[in-house]
């Protein structure tokens, strides 16, 4: 695996792990307080997942153009 592929993989996995921690703790706090999960958490999750998909898709499509 090339260094560029490792960096993209590490970036995607790190972002997903961070999001899982944020959403998990937000959900736990909401459950403990008896409230609903805030809409800003949903917006953060949607934006971050869209960005991650864009980064990975850009890497895959760029990899095909260079002939690697």
Jmol script that loads the backbone (N, CA, C; Angstrom):
load data "model"
ATOM      1  N   UNK A   1       0.853  -1.173   0.000  1.00  0.00           N
ATOM      2  CA  UNK A   1       0.000   0.000   0.000  1.00  0.00           C
ATOM      3  C   UNK A   1       0.902   1.241   0.000  1.00  0.00           C
ATOM      4  N   UNK A   2       0.588   2.168  -0.875  1.00  0.00           N
ATOM      5  CA  UNK A   2       1.378   3.387  -0.992  1.00  0.00           C
ATOM      6  C   UNK A   2       1.081   4.330   0.170  1.00  0.00           C
ATOM      7  N   UNK A   3       1.997   5.264   0.368  1.00  0.00           N
ATOM      8  CA  UNK A   3       1.864   6.197   1.479  1.00  0.00           C
ATOM      9  C   UNK A   3       0.596   7.055   1.341  1.00  0.00           C
ATOM     10  N   UNK A   4       0.273   7.468   0.121  1.00  0.00           N
ATOM     11  CA  UNK A   4      -0.925   8.285  -0.106  1.00  0.00           C
ATOM     12  C   UNK A   4      -2.177   7.520   0.305  1.00  0.00           C
ATOM     13  N   UNK A   5      -2.240   6.246  -0.020  1.00  0.00           N
ATOM     14  CA  UNK A   5      -3.393   5.420   0.343  1.00  0.00           C
ATOM     15  C   UNK A   5      -3.482   5.252   1.860  1.00  0.00           C
ATOM     16  N   UNK A   6      -2.342   5.114   2.506  1.00  0.00           N
ATOM     17  CA  UNK A   6      -2.339   4.981   3.963  1.00  0.00           C
ATOM     18  C   UNK A   6      -2.834   6.256   4.633  1.00  0.00           C
ATOM     19  N   UNK A   7      -2.442   7.399   4.088  1.00  0.00           N
ATOM     20  CA  UNK A   7      -2.869   8.669   4.661  1.00  0.00           C
ATOM     21  C   UNK A   7      -4.383   8.840   4.517  1.00  0.00           C
ATOM     22  N   UNK A   8      -4.925   8.527   3.346  1.00  0.00           N
ATOM     23  CA  UNK A   8      -6.370   8.655   3.130  1.00  0.00           C
ATOM     24  C   UNK A   8      -7.125   7.687   4.035  1.00  0.00           C
ATOM     25  N   UNK A   9      -6.628   6.464   4.163  1.00  0.00           N
ATOM     26  CA  UNK A   9      -7.266   5.485   5.040  1.00  0.00           C
ATOM     27  C   UNK A   9      -7.236   5.955   6.494  1.00  0.00           C
ATOM     28  N   UNK A  10      -6.099   6.457   6.936  1.00  0.00           N
ATOM     29  CA  UNK A  10      -5.971   6.944   8.305  1.00  0.00           C
ATOM     30  C   UNK A  10      -6.887   8.142   8.547  1.00  0.00           C
ATOM     31  N   UNK A  11      -6.970   9.039   7.570  1.00  0.00           N
ATOM     32  CA  UNK A  11      -7.847  10.198   7.689  1.00  0.00           C
ATOM     33  C   UNK A  11      -9.306   9.769   7.808  1.00  0.00           C
ATOM     34  N   UNK A  12      -9.732   8.876   6.953  1.00  0.00           N
ATOM     35  CA  UNK A  12     -11.130   8.426   6.970  1.00  0.00           C
ATOM     36  C   UNK A  12     -11.456   7.676   8.266  1.00  0.00           C
ATOM     37  N   UNK A  13     -10.594   6.771   8.671  1.00  0.00           N
ATOM     38  CA  UNK A  13     -10.857   6.006   9.896  1.00  0.00           C
ATOM     39  C   UNK A  13     -10.819   6.895  11.131  1.00  0.00           C
ATOM     40  N   UNK A  14      -9.891   7.831  11.170  1.00  0.00           N
ATOM     41  CA  UNK A  14      -9.808   8.748  12.303  1.00  0.00           C
ATOM     42  C   UNK A  14     -11.033   9.631  12.418  1.00  0.00           C
ATOM     43  N   UNK A  15     -11.508  10.112  11.282  1.00  0.00           N
ATOM     44  CA  UNK A  15     -12.693  10.959  11.291  1.00  0.00           C
ATOM     45  C   UNK A  15     -13.927  10.172  11.715  1.00  0.00           C
ATOM     46  N   UNK A  16     -14.060   8.973  11.219  1.00  0.00           N
ATOM     47  CA  UNK A  16     -15.205   8.140  11.590  1.00  0.00           C
ATOM     48  C   UNK A  16     -15.160   7.789  13.084  1.00  0.00           C
ATOM     49  N   UNK A  17     -13.977   7.479  13.603  1.00  0.00           N
ATOM     50  CA  UNK A  17     -13.850   7.169  15.034  1.00  0.00           C
ATOM     51  C   UNK A  17     -14.195   8.382  15.893  1.00  0.00           C
ATOM     52  N   UNK A  18     -13.732   9.548  15.478  1.00  0.00           N
ATOM     53  CA  UNK A  18     -14.049  10.774  16.208  1.00  0.00           C
ATOM     54  C   UNK A  18     -15.549  11.047  16.192  1.00  0.00           C
ATOM     55  N   UNK A  19     -16.170  10.860  15.036  1.00  0.00           N
ATOM     56  CA  UNK A  19     -17.615  11.069  14.938  1.00  0.00           C
ATOM     57  C   UNK A  19     -18.385  10.094  15.816  1.00  0.00           C
ATOM     58  N   UNK A  20     -17.949   8.842  15.839  1.00  0.00           N
ATOM     59  CA  UNK A  20     -18.619   7.861  16.695  1.00  0.00           C
ATOM     60  C   UNK A  20     -18.522   8.253  18.163  1.00  0.00           C
ATOM     61  N   UNK A  21     -17.378   8.770  18.576  1.00  0.00           N
ATOM     62  CA  UNK A  21     -17.217   9.224  19.963  1.00  0.00           C
ATOM     63  C   UNK A  21     -18.139  10.402  20.266  1.00  0.00           C
ATOM     64  N   UNK A  22     -18.174  11.376  19.351  1.00  0.00           N
ATOM     65  CA  UNK A  22     -19.005  12.557  19.568  1.00  0.00           C
ATOM     66  C   UNK A  22     -20.485  12.184  19.626  1.00  0.00           C
ATOM     67  N   UNK A  23     -20.926  11.426  18.653  1.00  0.00           N
ATOM     68  CA  UNK A  23     -22.347  11.058  18.601  1.00  0.00           C
ATOM     69  C   UNK A  23     -22.702  10.132  19.765  1.00  0.00           C
ATOM     70  N   UNK A  24     -21.822   9.220  20.107  1.00  0.00           N
ATOM     71  CA  UNK A  24     -22.074   8.323  21.239  1.00  0.00           C
ATOM     72  C   UNK A  24     -22.211   9.069  22.551  1.00  0.00           C
ATOM     73  N   UNK A  25     -21.315  10.008  22.801  1.00  0.00           N
ATOM     74  CA  UNK A  25     -21.387  10.779  24.047  1.00  0.00           C
ATOM     75  C   UNK A  25     -22.592  11.714  24.051  1.00  0.00           C
ATOM     76  N   UNK A  26     -22.886  12.322  22.916  1.00  0.00           N
ATOM     77  CA  UNK A  26     -24.073  13.191  22.823  1.00  0.00           C
ATOM     78  C   UNK A  26     -25.346  12.383  23.091  1.00  0.00           C
ATOM     79  N   UNK A  27     -25.409  11.182  22.520  1.00  0.00           N
ATOM     80  CA  UNK A  27     -26.578  10.329  22.737  1.00  0.00           C
ATOM     81  C   UNK A  27     -26.671   9.883  24.199  1.00  0.00           C
ATOM     82  N   UNK A  28     -25.540   9.571  24.796  1.00  0.00           N
ATOM     83  CA  UNK A  28     -25.524   9.160  26.208  1.00  0.00           C
ATOM     84  C   UNK A  28     -25.994  10.294  27.113  1.00  0.00           C
ATOM     85  N   UNK A  29     -25.504  11.495  26.851  1.00  0.00           N
ATOM     86  CA  UNK A  29     -25.908  12.643  27.666  1.00  0.00           C
ATOM     87  C   UNK A  29     -27.402  12.921  27.488  1.00  0.00           C
ATOM     88  N   UNK A  30     -27.877  12.847  26.257  1.00  0.00           N
ATOM     89  CA  UNK A  30     -29.303  13.075  26.004  1.00  0.00           C
ATOM     90  C   UNK A  30     -30.153  12.014  26.710  1.00  0.00           C
ATOM     91  N   UNK A  31     -29.691  10.775  26.693  1.00  0.00           N
ATOM     92  CA  UNK A  31     -30.428   9.705  27.366  1.00  0.00           C
ATOM     93  C   UNK A  31     -30.436   9.906  28.879  1.00  0.00           C
ATOM     94  N   UNK A  32     -29.287  10.304  29.426  1.00  0.00           N
ATOM     95  CA  UNK A  32     -29.189  10.506  30.871  1.00  0.00           C
ATOM     96  C   UNK A  32     -30.053  11.668  31.332  1.00  0.00           C
ATOM     97  N   UNK A  33     -30.166  12.707  30.505  1.00  0.00           N
ATOM     98  CA  UNK A  33     -30.961  13.871  30.880  1.00  0.00           C
ATOM     99  C   UNK A  33     -32.419  13.753  30.446  1.00  0.00           C
ATOM    100  N   UNK A  34     -32.739  12.726  29.675  1.00  0.00           N
ATOM    101  CA  UNK A  34     -34.102  12.529  29.229  1.00  0.00           C
ATOM    102  C   UNK A  34     -34.524  13.476  28.117  1.00  0.00           C
ATOM    103  N   UNK A  35     -33.570  13.939  27.335  1.00  0.00           N
ATOM    104  CA  UNK A  35     -33.859  14.860  26.235  1.00  0.00           C
ATOM    105  C   UNK A  35     -33.581  14.168  24.907  1.00  0.00           C
ATOM    106  N   UNK A  36     -33.959  14.844  23.820  1.00  0.00           N
ATOM    107  CA  UNK A  36     -33.653  14.325  22.492  1.00  0.00           C
ATOM    108  C   UNK A  36     -32.243  14.749  22.079  1.00  0.00           C
ATOM    109  N   UNK A  37     -31.663  13.989  21.160  1.00  0.00           N
ATOM    110  CA  UNK A  37     -30.352  14.355  20.622  1.00  0.00           C
ATOM    111  C   UNK A  37     -30.524  15.622  19.800  1.00  0.00           C
ATOM    112  N   UNK A  38     -29.608  16.573  19.957  1.00  0.00           N
ATOM    113  CA  UNK A  38     -29.766  17.871  19.300  1.00  0.00           C
ATOM    114  C   UNK A  38     -29.630  17.755  17.782  1.00  0.00           C
ATOM    115  N   UNK A  39     -30.272  18.676  17.094  1.00  0.00           N
ATOM    116  CA  UNK A  39     -30.228  18.701  15.630  1.00  0.00           C
ATOM    117  C   UNK A  39     -28.831  19.044  15.124  1.00  0.00           C
ATOM    118  N   UNK A  40     -28.067  19.781  15.914  1.00  0.00           N
ATOM    119  CA  UNK A  40     -26.716  20.141  15.470  1.00  0.00           C
ATOM    120  C   UNK A  40     -25.828  18.900  15.352  1.00  0.00           C
ATOM    121  N   UNK A  41     -26.110  17.885  16.169  1.00  0.00           N
ATOM    122  CA  UNK A  41     -25.351  16.638  16.070  1.00  0.00           C
ATOM    123  C   UNK A  41     -25.658  15.937  14.757  1.00  0.00           C
ATOM    124  N   UNK A  42     -26.903  15.956  14.353  1.00  0.00           N
ATOM    125  CA  UNK A  42     -27.281  15.354  13.074  1.00  0.00           C
ATOM    126  C   UNK A  42     -26.625  16.097  11.913  1.00  0.00           C
ATOM    127  N   UNK A  43     -26.605  17.421  11.996  1.00  0.00           N
ATOM    128  CA  UNK A  43     -25.968  18.224  10.949  1.00  0.00           C
ATOM    129  C   UNK A  43     -24.479  17.975  10.871  1.00  0.00           C
ATOM    130  N   UNK A  44     -23.820  17.867  12.040  1.00  0.00           N
ATOM    131  CA  UNK A  44     -22.390  17.577  12.076  1.00  0.00           C
ATOM    132  C   UNK A  44     -22.099  16.222  11.454  1.00  0.00           C
ATOM    133  N   UNK A  45     -22.877  15.236  11.807  1.00  0.00           N
ATOM    134  CA  UNK A  45     -22.688  13.891  11.278  1.00  0.00           C
ATOM    135  C   UNK A  45     -22.884  13.853   9.771  1.00  0.00           C
ATOM    136  N   UNK A  46     -23.919  14.516   9.284  1.00  0.00           N
ATOM    137  CA  UNK A  46     -24.190  14.539   7.852  1.00  0.00           C
ATOM    138  C   UNK A  46     -23.070  15.232   7.084  1.00  0.00           C
ATOM    139  N   UNK A  47     -22.620  16.372   7.573  1.00  0.00           N
ATOM    140  CA  UNK A  47     -21.558  17.115   6.892  1.00  0.00           C
ATOM    141  C   UNK A  47     -20.238  16.348   6.889  1.00  0.00           C
ATOM    142  N   UNK A  48     -19.903  15.762   8.005  1.00  0.00           N
ATOM    143  CA  UNK A  48     -18.636  15.043   8.099  1.00  0.00           C
ATOM    144  C   UNK A  48     -18.634  13.782   7.234  1.00  0.00           C
ATOM    145  N   UNK A  49     -19.741  13.063   7.204  1.00  0.00           N
ATOM    146  CA  UNK A  49     -19.805  11.866   6.371  1.00  0.00           C
ATOM    147  C   UNK A  49     -19.763  12.222   4.890  1.00  0.00           C
ATOM    148  N   UNK A  50     -20.418  13.321   4.518  1.00  0.00           N
ATOM    149  CA  UNK A  50     -20.358  13.774   3.133  1.00  0.00           C
ATOM    150  C   UNK A  50     -18.933  14.138   2.751  1.00  0.00           C
ATOM    151  N   UNK A  51     -18.231  14.819   3.636  1.00  0.00           N
ATOM    152  CA  UNK A  51     -16.833  15.168   3.382  1.00  0.00           C
ATOM    153  C   UNK A  51     -15.937  13.957   3.271  1.00  0.00           C
ATOM    154  N   UNK A  52     -16.148  12.979   4.145  1.00  0.00           N
ATOM    155  CA  UNK A  52     -15.334  11.759   4.102  1.00  0.00           C
ATOM    156  C   UNK A  52     -15.557  11.005   2.803  1.00  0.00           C
ATOM    157  N   UNK A  53     -16.798  10.897   2.384  1.00  0.00           N
ATOM    158  CA  UNK A  53     -17.101  10.227   1.121  1.00  0.00           C
ATOM    159  C   UNK A  53     -16.460  10.974  -0.037  1.00  0.00           C
ATOM    160  N   UNK A  54     -16.482  12.298   0.013  1.00  0.00           N
ATOM    161  CA  UNK A  54     -15.847  13.095  -1.030  1.00  0.00           C
ATOM    162  C   UNK A  54     -14.342  12.898  -1.093  1.00  0.00           C
ATOM    163  N   UNK A  55     -13.696  12.831   0.061  1.00  0.00           N
ATOM    164  CA  UNK A  55     -12.248  12.616   0.104  1.00  0.00           C
ATOM    165  C   UNK A  55     -11.887  11.254  -0.476  1.00  0.00           C
ATOM    166  N   UNK A  56     -12.605  10.227  -0.056  1.00  0.00           N
ATOM    167  CA  UNK A  56     -12.312   8.871  -0.543  1.00  0.00           C
ATOM    168  C   UNK A  56     -12.629   8.750  -2.036  1.00  0.00           C
ATOM    169  N   UNK A  57     -13.732   9.336  -2.473  1.00  0.00           N
ATOM    170  CA  UNK A  57     -14.082   9.285  -3.897  1.00  0.00           C
ATOM    171  C   UNK A  57     -13.059  10.041  -4.741  1.00  0.00           C
ATOM    172  N   UNK A  58     -12.585  11.172  -4.256  1.00  0.00           N
ATOM    173  CA  UNK A  58     -11.550  11.916  -4.957  1.00  0.00           C
ATOM    174  C   UNK A  58     -10.261  11.138  -5.057  1.00  0.00           C
ATOM    175  N   UNK A  59      -9.919  10.425  -4.002  1.00  0.00           N
ATOM    176  CA  UNK A  59      -8.713   9.603  -4.021  1.00  0.00           C
ATOM    177  C   UNK A  59      -8.845   8.476  -5.029  1.00  0.00           C
ATOM    178  N   UNK A  60      -9.997   7.823  -5.037  1.00  0.00           N
ATOM    179  CA  UNK A  60     -10.201   6.697  -5.957  1.00  0.00           C
ATOM    180  C   UNK A  60     -10.215   7.163  -7.397  1.00  0.00           C
ATOM    181  N   UNK A  61     -10.910   8.263  -7.687  1.00  0.00           N
ATOM    182  CA  UNK A  61     -10.963   8.737  -9.066  1.00  0.00           C
ATOM    183  C   UNK A  61      -9.616   9.304  -9.508  1.00  0.00           C
ATOM    184  N   UNK A  62      -8.892   9.926  -8.617  1.00  0.00           N
ATOM    185  CA  UNK A  62      -7.561  10.441  -8.945  1.00  0.00           C
ATOM    186  C   UNK A  62      -6.554   9.329  -9.151  1.00  0.00           C
ATOM    187  N   UNK A  63      -6.736   8.235  -8.454  1.00  0.00           N
ATOM    188  CA  UNK A  63      -5.832   7.097  -8.591  1.00  0.00           C
ATOM    189  C   UNK A  63      -5.962   6.472  -9.971  1.00  0.00           C
ATOM    190  N   UNK A  64      -7.154   6.467 -10.546  1.00  0.00           N
ATOM    191  CA  UNK A  64      -7.379   5.896 -11.862  1.00  0.00           C
ATOM    192  C   UNK A  64      -6.764   6.728 -12.969  1.00  0.00           C
ATOM    193  N   UNK A  65      -6.657   8.045 -12.786  1.00  0.00           N
ATOM    194  CA  UNK A  65      -6.125   8.926 -13.819  1.00  0.00           C
ATOM    195  C   UNK A  65      -4.609   8.812 -13.956  1.00  0.00           C
ATOM    196  N   UNK A  66      -3.912   8.535 -12.879  1.00  0.00           N
ATOM    197  CA  UNK A  66      -2.446   8.495 -12.927  1.00  0.00           C
ATOM    198  C   UNK A  66      -1.923   7.167 -13.459  1.00  0.00           C
ATOM    199  N   UNK A  67      -2.782   6.174 -13.563  1.00  0.00           N
ATOM    200  CA  UNK A  67      -2.374   4.884 -14.103  1.00  0.00           C
ATOM    201  C   UNK A  67      -1.715   3.965 -13.093  1.00  0.00           C
ATOM    202  N   UNK A  68      -1.886   4.269 -11.800  1.00  0.00           N
ATOM    203  CA  UNK A  68      -1.268   3.420 -10.772  1.00  0.00           C
ATOM    204  C   UNK A  68      -2.045   2.151 -10.578  1.00  0.00           C
TER     205      UNK A  68
END
end "model"
wireframe off; spacefill off
backbone 0.3
color backbone group
